[in-house]
Amino acid sequence: MTETNGTAGPREGRALLTLQVNGEVHEFVAPAHHTLLEVLREELGLTGTKHGCELGECGTCAVLIDGEAILSCLIMPQDCEGKEITTIEGMADGPELHPLQQAFADNGAAQCGYCTPGFLLTAGSLLQKNPSPSREEMKEALSGNLCRCTGYLKIYEAIDFAAARLRGESAEFPEETIHGYE
Amino acid sequence: MGTSENGKERSSDLKVIGHPIRKIDARSKVTGQTRFADDVVLPRMLHAKLLRSTEAHAKIVSIDTSAAEAMPGVKAILTGDALPETFGILPVSQDEHTLCIDKVRFVGDPVVAVAAIDEDTAEEAVRRIVVTYEPLTHVSSIDDGMKPAEGDDRIQSYGPFGNVHKLVNLEFGDVEESFEDADHVQEDMFFFEGNTHLPMEQHAAVAYFDPDHKLTLWSSTQTPHYVHRALAKVLAPLSAAHIRVIACPNGGGFGGKSDPFNHEIAVSKLSMMTGRPVKICLTREEVFYCHRGRHPVLMWMKTGFKKNGAMTGMHFRSFLDGGAYGSYGVASTFYTGALQTVTYHIPRYKFQGARFFTNKPPCGPKRGHGTPQPRFALEVHLDKVACKLGLDPAQMRKDHLVPRDSVTANYLRVGSMGLGPCIDKVVEGSGWKERRGNLPEGVGLGLACGSYLSGAGLPIYWNAMPHSGVQLKLDRSGGVACFCGSTDIGQGSDSVLAYVVAEVLGIDPFDIRVVTADTDLTPVDLGSYSSRVTLMTGNAALQAAERARELLAKAVAEKLEIPVPNVTFAEGRVFDAEDPGRSMTFAEAVQAAESKFGTIGTVGSYVPPASPAKFKGGGVGPSPAYSYTAIVAEAHVDPETGILRVPKIWCAHDVGKCINPALVMGQIEGSVYMGLGEALMEEMTYRGNRNVVHHHPSMLEYKSPTTMEMCDVVSYVIEDPDPNGPFGAKEVGQGPLLPVMPAVANAVFDAVGVRVDEVPISPEKILRALQAKARGQEGRTGPSKVPEIAWKPPMRVPPPWEGGTGEALPREDARVKH
């Protein structure tokens, strides 16, 4: 940043940060009071991490820190140094979508797409620990993520589908989830 | 593939329409790369913050910005006097200022805007501004709104009197006489609490007034066309032709981003003042203050019934708590009385509606706009009557459906009508006949139906121009670009354009580049509201694509030396239907057409059919087509605590024809979800005795369903193609929400025998009704009175079957009658 407001105050502190994000090391200076959410979006340009409240209420800004889904609006980047941070930009393998991303895209689990990065990363963390989650386990794991578009149902179906693929099983979306019941 | 009127008879050979094809932007969304408004970052960009009122109703005595101005890094400070011109979504209620000038009207009303080098500096500057207020009497409820108010104590200086914003009085036949013909007259009162959209994305906007004096605004808006109008009005003499509004994909809208907003105009002006791009992103708390959500509505309904459940006439009154500004409120008021008539036959109908100004964030359109509240009233009212008459609530509804291709008492033209099959599906699926009445205490089933518009038949600004326009550009590479002003708010409207064009031209939808929601580049589409986009942009796209196909067919026929009607488009090729070997690629077909006709571009536009309603006020309700929904809800009530769980909902929706079944399912499930939130928990409430501050302007305390509360949904898609829809398609984004709340209320009655005539149906209301019942009183929670209003004589419009023509009778006749 080339301009500063030039006043000394509690908000004027700057932090020199070294973060490992999506396998890349970034060294940069940011206002010391800015959250991980803010530095990801504003300093590193990783705008795939969205925000819905900036108060830890909606789950939209979830990222993975050493594989755990964490709300980036509630954590300071200083506390993430030396840890591996994964954002939505790090989920696909180059142009190859992660099976969860593929399933969300194909099944309409992303409507407006705004809560989607948070859901994908949280679901990814769940599948890492539990490759065959029951519907109840899925609900529990996603209970901190709000979605206003889908009613969550297409999200569950997409996770079921991706989980099967990740287990090496073949999977189809049930006919009634695409066309409705007969 | 036939090209007939609206393509409705295309069926088995459809390659794209009716298939579950991935959305064209789905990969961007799952990789987080969709560029929402807050993701727009420009070089030299400043950040803005708004100072909002801490008073509910007060005169502004003074604004001292000197301490903020003195702060390094502060680049511009804007106060209301710099922008005296008013704006508002409706021409009849241009009552908003960019920033308040003389008075503030609710806690959260914006007063000052600051642009600074970063968000922290802007925030600190706002904190250093001192505003002195002189409080005025505040109005926190409909009851308050009934009190006389003069001068400054009126929230707005217009409206019939006091804090009444709008009064409506329409009569379609003599309802008093119809009650005399009835075997049973039912009278009920209901209250529907307000609630809000709660889109996951907080509103954001970026404005840039460039050195060539052109203004560009990127915004999370559902209605770039109306934002364009508002900017041109407020920023005059800046010409509308120099203003460009780009609606970014919306991170959820649901109606909450359909008004032009203060912050959009403020950043535009700040950019003009500084010559630099200016961004604002509202906090979640500010999103609650933008609101424009569901109106709280108090309702009274009186209906005459024959023993078989047929209605003889209905008299309905609604009282709307509108908040501090007009917003869509006049339309909302009419909508509370509009769609009662399109489901079951009502021979005579009277509607009286009143909207009040109160010192709260303005209400407006939320999914279902003004119709979920009366639909709740009507469907619970019918359930009560079915009980009294000893009729099955499902059969009673089915026996009296509005016939297809008919006109209602209030002159709404119904075309296709698939409600009967919808009722059959949910009755069968839920085991209604076997299970209802045979479930254990505390478990119950409830049924309700609904209907919604596929776009409003009349535009907000009455004119003869198209509601939707599409331009296609075809070039010699075989590339097709589709330009349309519509805005994708997550429902998939960009994809619908691609599907329709791809179907007609026989190409892959992923080969089409869709450019939308940019007032410089795209023809006007009025916006993503009133479930209008699939039907209206779909028809415009169909027309543009068919015109392009006609040009290509002529050129190809000449080249292949075959008759024009033989030319067929499929799978990226153009060929002779009788001899498919005679063919060329789609790109070659475009080259042939470009050689013959020059550059290939076509346009399509859509204007809805004229409405038979010719009376004043008849502009709200008409639609090219109505969707229909039936829902059965299962309720589990704990009689000790009143705690209500809804484990399952069966929903059947008549969508006309699926453009994409997977997206239709998504809209059904999402609507049921949002309806469930309204039924169980969502409420936008204020502390009337604490300066009318919001009870809970945060996502934690404004309760909405998480994965733990969302129910299972069994969906049925009914396809009853409508001649006015593209390929027969009708709406699905809003209709399935409507029956959820009454179905849950009716299920609660079936479960524990008490009536909650209010929304949300919270545990304490159920418990209160159970306790009243235990004391031998009426087992009911709900309102017991409605305001007495001195209505002016009604506008009388005799229904079609009483010799009416859709015109109102002269006022004199009205006075003689009542």
Contacts between the chains, C-beta under 8 A, distances in Angstrom:
chain1	res1	chain2	res2	distance
A	1	B	117	8.0
A	1	B	118	7.4
A	3	B	73	6.7
A	3	B	117	4.6
A	4	B	72	7.9
A	4	B	73	7.1
A	4	B	117	7.6
A	5	B	71	6.6
A	5	B	72	4.8
A	5	B	73	3.1
A	5	B	74	7.9
A	5	B	116	7.3
A	5	B	117	6.3
A	5	B	118	7.5
A	5	B	120	7.9
A	5	B	121	4.5
A	6	B	72	4.1
A	6	B	73	6.9
A	7	B	71	6.9
A	7	B	72	6.1
A	7	B	73	7.8
A	9	B	124	8.0
A	11	B	120	5.5
A	11	B	124	7.2
A	31	B	120	6.7
A	45	B	41	7.6
A	47	B	32	7.4
A	47	B	35	7.8
A	47	B	38	7.8
A	47	B	39	4.1
A	47	B	41	7.8
A	48	B	31	6.8
A	48	B	32	2.4
A	48	B	33	6.4
A	49	B	32	7.0
A	50	B	32	7.3
A	50	B	36	7.2
A	50	B	200	7.4
A	50	B	201	7.2
A	50	B	251	7.0
A	51	B	38	7.9
A	51	B	202	7.3
A	52	B	200	4.6
A	52	B	201	7.0
A	52	B	202	6.8
A	52	B	284	6.8
A	52	B	699	6.8
A	53	B	202	7.9
A	53	B	284	4.3
A	53	B	698	7.0
A	53	B	699	4.8
A	53	B	700	8.0
A	54	B	283	7.1
A	54	B	284	7.0
A	55	B	284	6.8
A	55	B	698	6.5
A	55	B	699	7.4
A	55	B	700	7.2
A	57	B	284	7.7
A	57	B	698	6.3
A	57	B	699	4.0
A	57	B	700	4.3
A	58	B	200	6.6
A	58	B	699	5.1
A	60	B	200	5.7
A	87	B	32	7.4
A	88	B	31	6.4
A	88	B	32	3.6
A	89	B	31	7.2
A	89	B	32	6.3
A	91	B	31	7.4
A	92	B	31	5.9
A	97	B	27	6.9
A	97	B	30	6.7
A	97	B	31	7.3
A	101	B	27	7.9
A	101	B	30	4.1
A	101	B	31	6.5
A	102	B	30	7.8
A	104	B	26	7.7
A	104	B	29	7.9
A	104	B	30	4.8
A	105	B	22	5.7
A	105	B	23	7.6
A	105	B	26	3.7
A	105	B	27	5.6
A	105	B	29	7.2
A	105	B	30	4.8
A	106	B	22	5.4
A	106	B	26	7.4
A	107	B	662	6.9
A	108	B	23	7.0
A	108	B	26	7.9
A	108	B	492	7.9
A	108	B	662	4.7
A	108	B	663	5.8
A	108	B	665	7.2
A	108	B	666	4.5
A	110	B	26	6.3
A	110	B	29	4.2
A	110	B	30	5.5
A	111	B	252	8.0
A	111	B	490	3.9
A	111	B	491	6.9
A	111	B	492	7.5
A	111	B	666	5.9
A	111	B	670	6.7
A	112	B	29	7.9
A	112	B	199	7.6
A	112	B	200	7.1
A	112	B	201	7.2
A	112	B	249	7.2
A	112	B	250	6.3
A	112	B	251	5.1
A	112	B	252	4.6
A	112	B	253	7.8
A	112	B	489	6.4
A	112	B	490	2.8
A	113	B	25	7.8
A	113	B	28	7.4
A	113	B	29	3.0
A	113	B	30	7.4
A	113	B	34	5.1
A	113	B	249	7.3
A	113	B	251	7.3
A	113	B	490	6.7
A	114	B	36	6.6
A	114	B	199	7.7
A	114	B	200	4.4
A	114	B	201	4.7
A	114	B	251	3.1
A	114	B	252	6.1
A	114	B	490	7.8
A	115	B	200	4.8
A	115	B	251	8.0
A	116	B	29	5.6
A	116	B	30	5.9
A	116	B	32	7.3
A	117	B	32	4.3
A	120	B	30	6.5
A	138	B	707	7.5
A	139	B	707	4.1
A	139	B	708	5.9
A	140	B	707	7.8
A	140	B	708	7.8
A	142	B	707	4.8
A	143	B	706	5.0
A	143	B	707	5.0
A	143	B	708	5.2
A	144	B	706	7.7
A	145	B	707	7.7
A	146	B	200	6.6
A	146	B	699	6.8
A	146	B	704	6.6
A	146	B	706	6.6
A	147	B	200	7.1
A	148	B	197	7.6
A	148	B	198	5.9
A	148	B	199	6.1
A	148	B	200	5.7
A	148	B	252	5.0
A	148	B	254	6.9
A	148	B	670	7.8
A	148	B	673	8.0
A	148	B	674	7.1
A	148	B	704	7.4
A	149	B	252	6.0
A	149	B	490	5.2
A	149	B	666	7.5
A	149	B	670	5.0
A	150	B	666	6.2
A	150	B	669	6.3
A	150	B	670	5.5
A	150	B	673	7.3
A	151	B	669	4.3
A	151	B	670	5.2
A	151	B	672	6.1
A	151	B	673	2.9
A	151	B	674	7.7
A	151	B	676	7.9
A	151	B	705	8.0
A	151	B	710	5.6
A	151	B	713	6.8
A	152	B	673	7.2
A	152	B	707	5.1
A	152	B	710	5.1
A	153	B	669	4.8
A	153	B	710	7.4
A	153	B	712	8.0
A	153	B	713	6.1
A	154	B	665	7.6
A	154	B	666	5.8
A	154	B	669	6.7
A	176	B	715	7.8
A	177	B	665	6.7
A	178	B	20	4.8
A	178	B	661	5.7
A	178	B	662	5.0
A	178	B	665	6.5
A	179	B	20	7.6
A	179	B	661	4.8
A	179	B	665	7.5
A	179	B	717	6.5
A	180	B	661	7.3
A	180	B	664	7.9
A	180	B	665	6.2
A	180	B	668	7.7
A	180	B	715	4.5
A	180	B	716	5.0
A	180	B	717	4.0
A	181	B	425	7.9
A	181	B	429	6.6
A	181	B	714	5.7
A	181	B	715	6.7
A	181	B	716	5.4
